[in-house]
Amino acid sequence: MSLRELYQEIIVDHGKQPRNFGKLANANHCQAGHNPLCGDRLMLYIVERNGIVEDVHFEGAGCAISVASASLMTEAVKGKSVTEIDKLFDLFHHLVTEGSEPEGSLGKLAAFGGVAEFPVRVKCATLAWHTLKAALANDPDPVTTE
Amino acid sequence: MNTKTRLPDFSRYRIDFPLLQETNRGKPVIYLDSAASAQKPRQVIDAMADFYVRDYANIHRGIYELSERATRMYEETRETVRRYIHAAHKEEIVFVRGTTEGINLVAQSFGRSQWQQGDEVILSTMEHHSNIVPWYLLKEQIGVVLKVIPVTDSGAVDLEEYKKLFSPRTKMVAITHASNVLGTINPVKEITAFAHSMNVPVLVDGAQAAPHMPVDVQEIDCDFYVFSGHKIYGPTGIGVLYGKKALLDAMPPYQGGGDMIETVAFSKVTFAKTPQKFEAGTPDIAGVIGLGAAIRYMQAIGMENIYAHEQSLLHYAEPKLLAVPGLRLIGTATPKVGVISFVMDSIHPHDIGTVLDHEGVAVRAGHHCAMPLMERFNVPATVRASFGIYTNENDVDALFEAILLAKRLFA
């Protein structure tokens, strides 16, 4: 597999210029996530009403995979229900660990398929998702991938 | 260090390492992670296999020739280690699982048995977690206070600040001989002399020095010295704690079990003498045999030659890497061992590590078990390339090319 398959343009782009970056003043869920292996850190700000994620932003620093994953995740989950997000995370997790996805179901997130070839980077790709899940479950503890 | 004689041709040693003939992601292995663990020469692998095939038995208890043979080989290695680090007595050599266990042994046996709440241990910012956490445990267990020597911008310990940290409560200085991140070789002789002038003993973490340079514990005059077998081309799971005999003799056992006792009754146990007192249970006998083979392997090349070889690689690599725009070295103090840590503008160390891995170049990217040092230099992680006997300029060139590739990819 080529490096370009792992670091697709969209990943490099979102890694450098993350979308939905910054605080959300009206967030009703905040959650910290930390990947001690890479030193990736992020904070998620979520506006959730009646089980729907109306808005989500993040702040933080980390490797291209983790920042791009957080950025693309915020785009993917906005407007979705908690149940839909759970399903999406399952598909995404399958993608980054197995390298395959049910055709067309993940949209832009499919760019992360190359991560499966680099098992140590799976934590980078899933940090934002684990953090989101914990936030929506009102988990009081910061998320860590260790 | 003296490099009066011409260096031997190191290319002939590279073929001793079978793993270097293998591939990484389908490409020839470019192994630049010796600071994490060194590859093993055939001589070490064979010594351990031969031991299991021809000489294996438990030690110190057999009444048969085979066990006597295994015991002799085990104890002869203690002498090999003594000569390697120039200790005065072979009883000062304790076999442990590695540097980490050696430091834990000293913290628990030497420290916990006699220190009080408020007693102080001096460490440096550049310590590996293995020389922080054992002392931190004492903080939790008995209220020991940790004091930290700052590190300068170039990556040296600040000796003036060091001297200010002493108080009547100072009980130990625990410092690394060479930094696993910066490569800096610390002036441990000077550090020890000052501590001794304050009647404070010194533990030196030699994990990153023992593979790269001659070590003389009597010249340093440190009270404890620890290192790991797997970083000096030996097997995993074996390491050495050196301690001055008078100190070891006075210390209580670390673990209890067979082989560390003289007599056992339920009412009274009497302990064996140093070093057996600290070697409870059947030890890693084959590991010790492998360690001996590794030391003999290095000594046949010569520690001065190994040092000179790695210095010449450093002098080749550092200017080459510094020519890459946006690349910054972390750790520019001299002298240093063959360890180069760097960061790059706008490319995270883990992304660089993955690109290098894809190109067959094995480096370490991360915090290197030195989180306080990462914080000191305000970086989340670094990429670290580290050298060994088998490293050559071709490895450095491959690293350089792969870094350029990473730059293009993230441009």
Interface residues (C-beta under 8 A of the other chain):
Chain A: L3 R4 L6 Y7 V12 G15 K16 P36 L37 C38 G39 D40 R41 A61 G62 C63 A64 I65 F118 R121 C124
Chain B: S346 I347 H348 P349 H350 D351 T354 V355 D357 H358 G366 H367 M374 P380 A381 L405 L409 F410
